[in-house]
Amino acid sequence: LTDADPKGRHAIEFVAWFWWIGVAAMSLRLLFQWIRSRRIRTRGILPPSFDLTQVFDRVRRNVAIDLNVGLRMSRLVDSPMVLGWIRPIVVLPTSTVTSLTPEQLETILTHELIHIVRRDHLVNMIQAFVEIALFFHPVTWWLSRQIRIERENCCDDATIEAGGSPRDLAEALLALESLRIRKQP
């Protein structure tokens, strides 16, 4: 555009500023999520019991994971999760050990380890950068949500293929959701 078209130039400048402000806001959102995950890794962490460590090691062998993956218990989380992409750890809410049966706990551990085997933590990071760049488009948010749902479905299917019982998985997910809801204010 030339100087002869000042309205067009101002519109382009407005769009550019809007995009940069959006990228900055979305980057801050990602930064705060990263800070929260670092806080979860370092605060309120309890080492797992010897029995839970043995179950975790058995599940790790069953899933045939090559990485050195740690297991931690936390008071700060309300659902199981994988944190970290260089040295991933599985973090379980402290309430899961007492609220789930051994079979359900093993199923949940299998599910979380399958996320690591599939490298979902890396895909999630790439997805976050795409969300930052394309924050303005509603399809980005819809597609991102669908990818997250399908990622969970794939891990559920792989958990059952790895020898988990569909019933144990369903009951474990229901118990975890019940615990999560009870924890909310």
Sequence and secondary structure as in RCSB ss.txt:
>XXXX:A:sequence
LTDADPKGRHAIEFVAWFWWIGVAAMSLRLLFQWIRSRRIRTRGILPPSFDLTQVFDRVRRNVAIDLNVGLRMSR
LVDSPMVLGWIRPIVVLPTSTVTSLTPEQLETILTHELIHIVRRDHLVNMIQAFVEIALFFHPVTWWLSRQIRIE
RENCCDDATIEAGGSPRDLAEALLALESLRIRKQP
>XXXX:A:secstr
  TT HHHHHHHHHHHHHHHHHHHHHHHHHHHHHHHHHHHHHSSEE   HHHHHHHHHHHHHHT  S  EEEEES
S SS EEE SSS EEEEETHHHHHS HHHHHHHHHHHHHHHHTTHHHHHHHHHHHHHHTTT HHHHHHHHHHHHH
HHHHHHHHHHHTT  HHHHHHHHHHHHHHHHHH  
